[in-house]
Amino acid sequence: MKYITIINIAGGIIYAISIFIFVKGPNDYLLVPLLNSLYFIVTGLLGLYIAFKEFDLEFVFQGYKEIRQELKTGWEVFISIVAINTYTNTRIFAVGLLTSNTITGYYSIAEKICGVIQTFPLTALSQAIFPRLNRIFSRSKKRALELMHKIQYSATFAYLLAIPLIFFLSPLIVKLACGTQFPEVVIALKLLLLSLFFISANAFKVQYLLVCGRPDIYSRIHIGAALLGLPLIFIFIHYFSYLGAAAATITIEAIIFISTSQILYAITGKHQS
């Protein structure tokens, strides 16, 4: 984890600085995907170099049975990721399909700002906690469950304090991000912050389903969310324009939160002892 942290932080800082140095106007737009690709290529190669050198790993060709077993083991998680991407990435597409380019731009900016707030620190923290939680679970299910609840309550409380502050500062945040004030972006951002509360209150709960070996339930929750969320997104946008996408997001994340909480409560009783 130490090497992963160093590589990602150093690479991210260099990437961000490079954007400010080399991208100076609209004509430099192609440099953005180029720098982004270089970031992933360089950090990936550096990670492989450290893995082989520091941990004495060797490259071994895998046989058909090993590949089949890995695909079988990770199939439910793969389907879950596809389902999650389906109802998250469809929102901007649906707004663009049912509204104008300008309105789509407003909503896209709001969603990206909300994504940054979610990524730092929630997504980063959940990725860092996951391997440790797995290790503790292999030794003590009760201790792992207690740690999950402790981290989850802390994250929920932190976002419960931060979200109202961000809500009131949203006009300033939008102005800093866009260079000017867009009331439409501010309204969408404020709505999306409500969905962020449900995401933060559920991040480690839903992760625990994977830790305790229930990827099947993890998969069903998100497949159900995708099946319900897709038509909901289009219906809400049809009636409420781009704000409908934000309202659909709140509804979907609230349903996932409620479903996960109820299911987790039902299956973790045996982990209490």
C-alpha positions as CSV (number, residue, x, y, z in Angstrom):
1,M,0.0,0.0,0.0
2,K,2.9,2.3,0.7
3,Y,4.2,2.1,-2.9
4,I,0.7,2.4,-4.3
5,T,0.2,5.6,-2.3
6,I,3.5,7.1,-3.3
7,I,3.0,6.3,-7.0
8,N,-0.6,7.6,-7.2
9,I,0.0,10.8,-5.2
10,A,3.3,11.7,-7.1
11,G,1.8,10.8,-10.5
12,G,-1.4,12.7,-9.8
13,I,0.5,15.8,-8.7
14,I,2.7,15.7,-11.8
15,Y,-0.3,15.2,-14.0
16,A,-2.2,18.2,-12.5
17,I,0.9,20.4,-12.8
18,S,1.4,19.3,-16.4
19,I,-2.2,20.3,-17.2
20,F,-1.6,23.8,-16.0
21,I,1.8,24.1,-17.7
22,F,0.9,22.7,-21.2
23,V,-2.8,23.4,-21.6
24,K,-3.1,27.1,-22.2
25,G,-6.1,27.4,-24.5
26,P,-8.9,25.6,-26.4
27,N,-6.4,24.5,-29.1
28,D,-4.6,22.4,-26.6
29,Y,-7.5,20.2,-25.8
30,L,-5.8,17.1,-27.3
31,L,-3.1,17.4,-24.7
32,V,-5.5,16.5,-22.0
33,P,-6.2,12.9,-23.1
34,L,-2.5,12.6,-24.0
35,L,-1.3,13.6,-20.6
36,N,-4.0,11.5,-19.0
37,S,-2.8,8.4,-21.0
38,L,0.8,9.1,-20.1
39,Y,-0.1,9.3,-16.4
40,F,-1.6,5.8,-16.5
41,I,1.1,4.3,-18.6
42,V,4.0,5.7,-16.6
43,T,2.5,4.9,-13.2
44,G,1.5,1.4,-14.4
45,L,5.0,0.6,-15.7
46,L,6.5,2.0,-12.5
47,G,4.2,-0.1,-10.4
48,L,5.1,-3.2,-12.4
49,Y,8.8,-2.4,-12.0
50,I,8.5,-2.1,-8.2
51,A,6.4,-5.2,-8.0
52,F,9.0,-7.3,-9.8
53,K,12.0,-5.8,-8.1
54,E,10.9,-5.3,-4.5
55,F,8.7,-8.4,-4.1
56,D,10.5,-10.9,-6.3
57,L,7.5,-11.6,-8.5
58,E,7.8,-13.5,-11.7
59,F,5.6,-13.4,-14.8
60,V,3.9,-16.7,-15.4
61,F,1.6,-17.6,-18.2
62,Q,-1.7,-18.9,-16.8
63,G,-3.4,-22.0,-18.1
64,Y,-7.0,-22.3,-19.3
65,K,-8.2,-23.7,-15.9
66,E,-6.7,-20.8,-13.9
67,I,-8.1,-18.2,-16.3
68,R,-11.6,-19.8,-16.2
69,Q,-11.5,-20.0,-12.4
70,E,-10.6,-16.3,-12.1
71,L,-13.3,-15.3,-14.5
72,K,-15.8,-17.4,-12.6
73,T,-14.7,-16.0,-9.3
74,G,-14.9,-12.4,-10.4
75,W,-18.0,-12.7,-12.6
76,E,-20.5,-11.3,-10.1
77,V,-18.3,-8.3,-9.3
78,F,-17.8,-7.7,-13.0
79,I,-21.5,-7.7,-13.6
80,S,-21.9,-5.4,-10.6
81,I,-19.4,-2.9,-12.1
82,V,-21.2,-3.0,-15.4
83,A,-24.5,-2.3,-13.7
84,I,-23.1,0.6,-11.7
85,N,-21.6,2.1,-14.8
86,T,-24.9,1.7,-16.6
87,Y,-26.9,3.8,-14.3
88,T,-24.2,6.3,-13.5
89,N,-22.8,7.0,-17.0
90,T,-26.3,7.0,-18.6
91,R,-27.4,10.2,-16.8
92,I,-25.3,12.7,-18.8
93,F,-26.2,10.7,-22.0
94,A,-29.9,10.9,-21.2
95,V,-29.7,14.6,-20.4
96,G,-28.0,15.2,-23.7
97,L,-30.5,13.1,-25.6
98,L,-33.6,14.8,-24.1
99,T,-32.4,18.3,-23.6
100,S,-29.9,20.8,-25.2
101,N,-26.1,20.8,-25.3
102,T,-26.1,23.9,-23.0
103,I,-28.3,22.2,-20.4
104,T,-26.2,19.0,-20.7
105,G,-23.1,21.1,-20.0
106,Y,-24.7,22.6,-16.8
107,Y,-25.5,19.1,-15.5
108,S,-22.2,17.6,-16.5
109,I,-20.3,20.3,-14.5
110,A,-22.4,19.7,-11.4
111,E,-21.9,16.0,-11.6
112,K,-18.1,16.3,-12.0
113,I,-17.8,18.7,-9.0
114,C,-19.9,16.2,-6.9
115,G,-17.7,13.4,-8.2
116,V,-14.6,15.2,-6.9
117,I,-16.2,15.7,-3.5
118,Q,-17.0,12.0,-3.4
119,T,-13.6,10.8,-4.6
120,F,-11.7,12.8,-2.0
121,P,-11.7,11.3,0.5
122,L,-14.5,8.8,0.4
123,T,-13.5,6.7,-2.6
124,A,-9.8,6.9,-1.8
125,L,-10.5,5.9,1.8
126,S,-12.7,2.9,0.9
127,Q,-10.0,1.6,-1.5
128,A,-7.4,1.9,1.2
129,I,-9.6,0.2,3.9
130,F,-10.7,-2.7,1.7
131,P,-7.5,-4.9,1.9
132,R,-7.1,-4.3,5.6
133,L,-10.8,-5.1,6.3
134,N,-10.3,-8.4,4.3
135,R,-7.3,-9.3,6.4
136,I,-9.1,-8.6,9.7
137,F,-12.1,-10.6,8.6
138,S,-10.0,-13.6,7.9
139,R,-8.9,-13.5,11.6
140,S,-12.0,-12.3,13.3
141,K,-15.4,-11.7,11.7
142,K,-16.6,-9.8,14.8
143,R,-13.7,-7.4,14.8
144,A,-14.1,-6.8,11.1
145,L,-17.7,-6.0,11.5
146,E,-17.0,-3.6,14.4
147,L,-14.3,-1.8,12.3
148,M,-16.6,-1.5,9.3
149,H,-19.3,0.1,11.5
150,K,-16.8,2.4,13.1
151,I,-15.4,3.6,9.8
152,Q,-18.9,3.9,8.3
153,Y,-20.3,5.9,11.2
154,S,-17.2,8.2,11.0
155,A,-17.6,8.8,7.3
156,T,-21.3,9.4,7.5
157,F,-20.8,11.9,10.3
158,A,-18.0,13.7,8.4
159,Y,-20.2,14.1,5.3
160,L,-23.2,15.0,7.4
161,L,-21.1,18.0,8.6
162,A,-19.5,18.7,5.3
163,I,-22.5,18.6,2.9
164,P,-24.4,21.5,4.5
165,L,-21.2,23.6,4.3
166,I,-20.7,22.7,0.7
167,F,-24.4,23.3,0.0
168,F,-24.1,27.0,1.2
169,L,-20.7,27.4,-0.5
170,S,-21.8,25.9,-3.8
171,P,-22.2,29.3,-5.6
172,L,-18.5,30.0,-4.8
173,I,-17.4,26.5,-5.7
174,V,-19.1,26.7,-9.1
175,K,-17.6,30.1,-9.7
176,L,-14.1,28.9,-8.9
177,A,-14.6,25.8,-11.1
178,C,-16.1,27.5,-14.1
179,G,-14.7,31.0,-13.9
180,T,-18.2,32.5,-13.8
181,Q,-21.5,32.0,-12.1
182,F,-24.0,29.5,-13.5
183,P,-27.2,29.3,-11.3
184,E,-28.3,26.1,-13.2
185,V,-25.1,24.3,-12.1
186,V,-25.5,25.5,-8.5
187,I,-29.1,24.0,-8.4
188,A,-28.0,20.7,-9.8
189,L,-25.0,20.5,-7.5
190,K,-27.2,21.2,-4.4
191,L,-29.5,18.3,-5.4
192,L,-26.6,15.9,-6.2
193,L,-25.2,16.6,-2.7
194,L,-28.3,14.8,-1.3
195,S,-27.3,11.7,-3.2
196,L,-23.8,12.0,-1.9
197,F,-25.1,11.7,1.6
198,F,-26.6,8.2,0.8
199,I,-23.4,7.2,-1.0
200,S,-21.3,8.2,2.0
201,A,-23.6,6.5,4.4
202,N,-23.4,3.3,2.4
203,A,-19.9,3.1,1.1
204,F,-18.4,0.7,3.6
205,K,-21.6,-1.2,4.2
206,V,-21.9,-2.3,0.6
207,Q,-18.1,-3.0,0.6
208,Y,-18.5,-5.3,3.5
209,L,-20.7,-7.6,1.4
210,L,-17.6,-8.4,-0.7
211,V,-15.5,-8.8,2.4
212,C,-17.8,-11.4,3.9
213,G,-17.9,-13.3,0.7
214,R,-21.4,-12.3,-0.6
215,P,-20.6,-10.9,-4.1
216,D,-23.9,-12.5,-5.2
217,I,-25.9,-10.1,-3.0
218,Y,-23.6,-7.2,-4.0
219,S,-24.4,-8.0,-7.6
220,R,-28.1,-8.3,-7.1
221,I,-28.4,-4.9,-5.4
222,H,-26.7,-3.1,-8.2
223,I,-28.3,-5.0,-11.0
224,G,-31.7,-4.2,-9.4
225,A,-30.6,-0.5,-9.1
226,A,-29.7,-0.5,-12.8
227,L,-33.0,-2.1,-13.9
228,L,-34.9,0.4,-11.8
229,G,-32.7,3.4,-12.4
230,L,-32.5,3.4,-16.2
231,P,-36.2,4.0,-16.9
232,L,-36.4,6.3,-13.9
233,I,-33.6,8.5,-15.3
234,F,-35.3,9.0,-18.6
235,I,-38.8,9.5,-17.0
236,F,-37.5,12.1,-14.6
237,I,-35.5,14.0,-17.2
238,H,-38.5,14.0,-19.5
239,Y,-40.6,15.7,-16.8
240,F,-38.0,17.8,-14.9
241,S,-35.2,18.3,-17.5
242,Y,-31.7,18.1,-16.1
243,L,-32.9,18.4,-12.5
244,G,-34.7,15.1,-13.1
245,A,-31.3,13.4,-13.5
246,A,-30.3,14.7,-10.1
247,A,-33.6,13.6,-8.6
248,A,-33.2,10.1,-10.2
249,T,-29.7,9.9,-8.7
250,I,-31.0,10.7,-5.2
251,T,-33.8,8.1,-5.6
252,I,-31.4,5.3,-6.8
253,E,-28.8,5.9,-4.2
254,A,-31.5,6.0,-1.4
255,I,-32.9,2.7,-2.6
256,I,-29.4,1.1,-2.6
257,F,-28.7,2.5,0.9
258,I,-32.0,1.1,2.3
259,S,-31.5,-2.3,0.5
260,T,-27.9,-2.7,1.7
261,S,-28.7,-1.7,5.2
262,Q,-31.6,-4.2,5.6
263,I,-29.7,-7.1,3.9
264,L,-26.5,-6.4,5.8
265,Y,-28.4,-6.4,9.1
266,A,-29.9,-9.7,8.2
267,I,-26.7,-11.5,7.3
268,T,-24.2,-10.1,9.8
269,G,-25.9,-11.4,13.0
270,K,-23.6,-14.5,13.0
271,H,-20.6,-12.2,12.8
272,Q,-21.4,-10.7,16.1
273,S,-19.9,-13.6,18.0
